[in-house]
Amino acid sequence: MSVRFKMIPKQNNLVSPPEVKYYPCAVSKGEVQLDDLARIIAGRSSMSRADCYGVIMALSDVIGEALSNGNIVKIDSLGTFQLILQGTAADTEEALGKSNIKGAKISYKPSKDLKSKINRITYKRMR
């Protein structure tokens, strides 16, 4: 199966005169929900759909807990999850404190195995 894409025009206002260039944009075929993943995994294993659902939910909880505890989560065939802090700068190291932290994001880096699967994708342009 191939990934469908369409061309999207984007204007560059930093050049004079402004110019329009076209870039590829992936077109989604829909969403795969947790229940769908559990059903697919159950079909490929000896576990029931409910068991798979529970394992996926537990994995999500455990990843969240590990990140909250300051750990990096590495799942060999999936990738690495890590917290990235967002905040404001301080003039000195001593002035830097919790008040400078405005929030956190989760950084995800796919594994080499997952990247290699992505590299085998074929593409089909939509007209």
N, C-alpha and C positions, 0 to 999 in steps of 0.2 A: 504494500500500500504506500502511496506517496502523500506528502504534505502539500496541500494546496496553498498557493500564494497569489496575491494581487499586487499591482503596482500602486504606490501612494505618492502623490506629488507633494514635495516640501519646498518651500521658498526660502532661499538664503538671502536675508536682508543685510548681511554684513558686507556684501560686495555691491559695487555700483556699476551698472544698474542691477537691481535684484534679479536673481535667476532662479528658475524652477528646475529641480532635478527629481527623478523618480527613483524610489527605493522599494525593494520587495518587502511585503508584510504578510506573515503567515495568517491563513484563514482557518479558524477553528471549526471543527465538525461538531462540536458540542462539548459537554463536560462528562467526566467519569466521576461519579460520586463514591463515597466510602462503601456503600452497599454493593455497587458494581464491582469494586476491587475485591471485596470479600467473596462475591460469587465467582469471579474469575479465578482467584487463588484456590478456592474450594474445589473448583473443577479440575485444577492441576495438581491437587494434593489429596491426601486421605482425610483431611480435616473438613468439618462441616462449615457452612457459610457463617453460622453464628460463632464458631470457634475463631475463624479468620477475622471476623468483625471485631471480636474481643481482643485479639492479639494486636490488630492495627490500632485500636483505641488505646490499649495499654502502652504500645510503643510511642504514640503521640504524647501520652502523659509522662512517660519516663524521660523522653527527650526534653520536654519542658522543665521537668524537675532538675535534670542534670545541668541544663543551661542556667537555671535560676541559682544553682549552687556554684556557678563559676567554672563549670567544666566545658571542654570541647567534646562534642559527641561525634565519634567516627564510626560509621557503619561501612565496612569494607566494600560491599557491592553497591552501596547507595551513594555515599559521600560523607562530607563533614559539615556539621552544624556548629556555629560559633556566635556568641553575642558580640555585637559591635555597639559601642556607646556613642551617643550623639550629645554634644554639649557646647558650651561656650568657653572661650579661651580665658586664661588668667594671666596677669602680668608676671607673676612669680610662681614658683613651685609651691611655696607656703600658702599662697592665696587660693590655690586650687582645692576645691572641696566638693561635697555632695551636691551643693547648690548649683554647681556648674553643669551637672548632668541633667539633660533635658529629656532623655529617653533612651531606649535601646531598640535595636533591630536584630533580626536573625540573619546571619550570613550563611549561605549554603554554597558549598563547592562540590560539584558532582565528582564521583569516583572516575578513575580511568576507564573502568569497565562500562560505566554508564555513558561516558563521553564517546567511547568507541561505537556504541549502539547508535548514538545520535549521528555520528559521522557516516553511517551507512544509509541514511535517509535519502530517498529520492524526492524530487520536487516536480510539481505540475502547476503551470500557470493557469489561472482562471481568466476567462475572457469576459 
